[in-house]
Amino acid sequence: MNKNLELFLTFMKIGAFTFGGGYAMIPLIQKEVCENKKWLNEKEISDIVAISESTPGPIAINAATFVGYKTSGFLGACMATLGVVLPSFLIISLISMILTHFQSIRPVRYAFMGIRAAVLALILKALWMMFHQVKKKKQPFSYAIMGLSLVLTAFLKIDAVFVIIGCGLFGLIWSLLNRKEQSNGTD
């Protein structure tokens, strides 16, 4: 099968069967891209998730675009992005047309409560996967950044954009300082 078509179909499947947005899609993207298709390895997908989180736009669309580009260039990026977006677009269009007629029905409300619980589980799995990647590196710096980011966004209500930019700058400075210390230690 053509790689671009395969990217489109893979991300269309991910987009069609994942509720809860981008963070809920991360475990499915990882499973499809790393385990099933073997297009990328775990490190590459972790890097893509980190880049996708720190670039403007929805994380799932960014991840699909990066995976598509990494595996099949510009056309692959377009096909993966279209694949992940198309199901949501079609589903939301359909739901918005009929939901107003059914939103007062009790089983429909309960179904959405169940979907929310499943979404929370998928988001927690994505969190666990990212935490596990940090844990492998055993860097106290990563734990500190993670904890500080949580405090800043959840409790102090600082906009996530500023936290991401700050963490990126702090990480860059930390990296430069460590590089300078290592070069001083080898002189």
C-alpha positions in Angstrom: 0.0 0.0 0.0 1.2 3.5 -0.7 2.8 5.1 2.4 0.8 8.3 2.1 -2.5 6.4 1.8 -1.4 4.3 4.8 -0.7 7.4 6.8 -4.1 8.8 5.9 -5.9 5.6 6.9 -3.9 5.1 10.1 -4.6 8.6 11.3 -8.2 8.5 10.1 -8.7 5.5 12.3 -7.1 7.2 15.3 -9.2 10.3 14.7 -12.4 8.3 14.3 -12.1 6.2 17.4 -10.6 8.6 20.0 -12.8 10.8 22.1 -11.4 13.6 24.2 -9.0 15.4 22.0 -5.3 15.3 21.4 -4.0 14.0 24.8 -6.4 11.1 24.6 -5.0 10.3 21.1 -1.3 10.2 22.2 -1.4 6.5 23.4 -3.1 5.4 20.2 -0.7 7.4 18.0 2.2 5.8 20.0 0.7 2.3 19.6 0.0 2.6 15.9 3.2 4.5 14.9 5.7 2.6 17.1 4.3 -0.8 17.8 2.0 -1.6 14.9 3.6 0.2 11.9 7.1 0.6 13.3 7.6 3.9 11.5 9.2 5.5 14.5 10.7 4.4 17.8 9.7 5.4 21.4 12.3 8.1 21.7 11.2 9.7 18.4 7.5 9.7 19.3 8.3 11.2 22.7 10.2 14.0 21.0 7.3 14.5 18.6 4.9 14.7 21.5 7.1 17.3 23.2 7.4 19.4 20.0 3.6 19.0 19.4 2.9 20.3 22.9 5.1 23.3 22.5 4.0 24.4 19.0 0.7 26.3 18.4 -2.3 24.2 17.5 -3.9 21.0 18.7 -1.5 18.4 19.9 -3.0 15.5 17.9 -2.9 17.5 14.6 0.7 18.6 15.3 1.7 15.1 16.1 0.0 13.7 13.0 1.8 16.4 10.9 5.2 15.6 12.4 4.8 11.9 12.1 3.6 12.2 8.5 6.5 14.5 7.6 9.1 12.3 9.4 7.9 9.2 7.6 6.9 10.5 4.1 7.8 14.2 3.7 5.4 17.0 3.0 2.7 14.9 1.3 2.8 12.5 4.2 2.3 15.4 6.6 -0.7 16.6 4.6 -2.2 13.1 4.5 -1.7 12.3 8.2 -3.1 15.7 9.2 -6.1 15.3 6.9 -6.7 11.8 8.2 -6.7 12.8 11.9 -8.9 15.9 11.3 -11.5 14.5 8.9 -13.4 12.1 11.2 -13.7 14.8 13.9 -15.0 17.3 11.4 -17.6 14.9 10.0 -18.6 13.6 13.5 -19.0 17.1 15.0 -20.9 18.3 11.9 -23.4 15.4 12.3 -23.6 15.7 16.1 -24.3 19.4 16.0 -27.2 18.8 13.6 -28.9 16.2 15.8 -27.7 16.8 19.4 -30.2 19.6 20.1 -33.0 17.1 19.5 -31.6 14.4 21.9 -29.7 16.3 24.7 -32.6 16.1 27.1 -32.8 12.2 26.9 -31.4 10.7 30.0 -29.5 7.7 28.3 -27.8 10.2 26.1 -26.6 12.3 29.1 -25.4 9.1 30.8 -23.5 8.0 27.6 -21.6 11.3 27.6 -20.8 10.9 31.3 -19.3 7.5 30.4 -17.4 9.0 27.5 -15.9 11.6 29.8 -14.7 8.9 32.2 -13.0 7.1 29.3 -11.4 10.3 28.1 -9.9 10.9 31.5 -8.4 7.4 31.5 -6.8 8.0 28.1 -5.4 11.4 29.2 -4.0 9.7 32.4 -2.4 7.0 30.2 -0.7 9.7 28.1 0.5 11.4 31.3 1.9 8.1 32.6 3.7 7.5 29.2 5.4 11.0 29.4 6.2 10.5 33.1 7.8 7.2 32.3 10.0 8.8 29.7 11.2 11.4 32.3 11.7 8.6 34.8 14.0 6.7 32.4 16.3 9.7 32.4 16.3 10.0 36.2 16.7 13.8 36.0 15.6 15.7 39.1 15.5 18.8 36.8 12.7 17.2 34.8 10.7 16.4 38.0 11.2 20.0 39.2 10.0 21.4 35.8 7.0 19.1 35.9 6.0 20.0 39.4 6.5 23.7 38.9 4.5 23.6 35.7 1.6 21.9 37.5 1.7 24.5 40.3 1.9 27.4 37.9 -1.0 26.3 35.6 -3.3 24.4 38.1 -3.0 26.5 41.2 -1.7 29.9 40.2 -3.8 29.9 37.0 -0.9 31.2 34.9 -1.6 30.7 31.2 -0.1 27.5 29.8 1.5 29.3 26.9 3.7 31.4 29.2 4.6 28.2 31.3 5.6 26.4 28.1 7.7 29.3 26.9 9.3 29.7 30.3 10.0 26.0 30.6 11.5 25.9 27.2 13.8 28.9 28.0 14.7 27.4 31.4 15.5 24.0 29.7 17.7 25.8 27.2 19.6 27.7 29.8 20.0 24.5 31.9 21.3 22.7 28.9 23.8 25.5 28.1 25.0 25.6 31.7 25.5 21.8 31.8 27.3 21.9 28.5 29.6 24.7 29.8 30.3 22.7 33.1 31.1 19.6 31.2 33.5 21.4 28.9 35.2 23.0 31.9 35.5 19.7 33.6 37.3 18.2 30.6 39.9 21.0 30.2 
